Structures are given as C-alpha cells and as structure tokens.
Amino acid sequence: MRAARISGFGGPEVFAVTDIPTPEPTAGEVLVRLRAAALNRADVLVREGRFPEAPQPPMTLGVEGAGEVAALGARVDGLTVGDRVVVNPMRTCGECEDCRNGRDNACAHLQFVGEHFDGTYAEYIAVPVRGVVPSPDALDDHQLAAGLLAYMTAWHMLRTRAAVRPDETVLVVGAGSGVASAAVQVAKALGANVIATTSGERKVERVRALGADEVIDYRTTPDFDQAVRRLTGGRGADIAHETVGNATVRRSVQSVRHGGRVVGMGSHTGRLAEIDLSVLYRREISLIGCHASNRAEIDEFLPLLADGTLTPVIDSVHPLAHAAEAQARLDSPERFGKVVMTIE
C-alpha cells in the first residue's frame, strides 16, 4: 500500500510517499481502507521530533482518518465489509477500571494513532474494533476525517469539563483552528453567546458565519481581554476556551468574570506560561485542563454532526502525494479550519 512517511525529523520536506506492506487485522481488529486523512497539530509535533513518546522514523503520521471497512479480524461483531467508518484515534486497553466505567480517556495505557504508532496518511490502517465509529450517511469522507476529533475535543472541553449553560458567554480564542472553529459551533449548540478571536477581515467574517455573536480581530486589537470586557459591559465572559497556549492564556484568564472558568487544551505557542496567581485567587477563577474525550461523548454529539447542526470546517484538500504541501498549509497563518488529504 502507499503511505506518506517521514524519513527523519524536520520540516514538511521529510515526507515521502512510499510502498509498505498492507497491515493484516488480528483478532479484535478492523482493517480500514482510508479515503481521507485530516491533519492535526500533533502531526507537527511528531514530525519535528517534539513528541518524545513517538517511535523513531521512518513513521506514518496521521491522527485522523475515514473510509470503509476492508476486512475483519476474528471475534469482531457489529461491522461488515463495506461499512463506512471514521477512526477514533484513542487506543485504550478496554480492561482497566476506568475503561470498564466509561472513563476510557483516563486509561493508564492510553495511546494515539499517529503519535505512538503508524497513522492515517496511508491507504489502509488496522485498528481495534473499538477504534472505529460508524459514519453518519450525511457526511462525506473529508468531513468525517476532519470532524470527529475536533468535535470530540470541543465537546469534551465545553459540554463535559466546563459545563456550559444556556445564555452563558463563551470566549473562543483563535477560532480559525480546527478545534476552535468546532468550539464556536458547539458553544452555540449548547445555547451560549459566543465571542471569538481571530485574525484578518476574511477570518472575522468566516467566524461570524459559524455563529459567533461578536468577533475580535487580535491583529488590530491585541488586548482582546479588554475588548471582551467592553462587549460584556465590564463583566467578562463566563468561560474562555483556550487552545493556543503561552501567547494567549494570560489574556484568556483576564477575560473571564469573577468565578469564571478557563478551559484549556493545547499549547502550540508554548507549554510554559506565566500567570498571575493573585488574579486566579482573588477572582476565584477555575482553570480546567483537558486532554481527550471518552467514547460515550461521541454518541452525544454525533447526531448533531448528522443533522448539520455541527458542520466540519475544511480549509483545503490535497492528494496524499502532496503530503508535504498539506503540512505547509497546516503551518500557514492563512489557514482556516482543517487541512485534509484525499487518499485515492
């Protein structure tokens, strides 16, 4: 089969499309014929050698993908060859106490496709049966590849961890990314008012079209926390959805009201940040960390993807042979939404 693999650590130029053996599904596994793979910030960390748990190159990257069942291993029930599926990138043991109690995101053995082993930039991938999700017919393969993980993350952050309530005000920082553009839609679906930040007139209009009530251009208004306070009559947002990291987290904290919540995941602008603890303490702000959603949460938001309430935002589509160009687009400041590769 063909796969886009990295030959070493570095920039997009380390990618090359090559032929490797097609995996065989073992007992309890499903072989998926991938039709689309979405790019993720995790791909950049692995490619640049900044994810210490990743194996040494050569390696096939890709956390997200969709296609159809090509073959079934022994002891697999509930699926047939030809069924359309999307890859759930979380790989768990399925046996520990957390997995048995539905908290599979807390599994001590949690690993991810494309981070700990070969991923979805390929024609085929073999995954455990619990690592695939039956696909809604309303979504095509590109939408499925781009949609599942982004909405898993946004839903877990806002619905589960931050417990957004109707009529609360949610600030979504950096709304041009895949997860944050999903968060704008999730917050609206939960009945919240949304203030979002992004950069440039084009992105401002696109974020507004996603449903944001107010959009702040942080290029012209770098002090977005002050803008949030003006827009809320001096009160501040109830919740800040933060995925950027060091560059924005301090202003996210300053944007929320007394007793507000900052829910965070991701740190591509830096893992280490200096926060004034007195602001957290005196204003009783909750700082809520997030990592991955559990399997049950997928069933909560999947109907909203199926009926169009949530619509994956796709920036661009590239052929597998142009994996390097797709990676370059992922790094582009002009990107809005998910970059996807089609696998013919």
Secondary structure, DSSP 8 states (H G I E B T S, - for coil): -EEEEESSSSSGGGEEEEE-------TTEEEEEEEEEE--HHHHHHHTT--TTS--SSEE--SEEEEEEEEE-TT--S--TT-EEEE--EE--S-SHHHHTT-GGG-TT-EEBTTTB--SSBSEEEEEGGGEEE--TTS-HHHHHHHHHHHHHHHIIIIIIS---TT-EEEESSTTSHHHHHHHHHHHHTT-EEEEEESSHHHHHHHHHTT-SEEEETTT-S-HHHHHHHHTTTS-EEEEEE-S-TTTHHHHHHHEEEEEEEEE---TT-S-----HHHHHHTT-EEEE-----HHHHHHHHHHHHTTSS---EEEEEEGGGHHHHHHHHT-TT--SEEEEE--
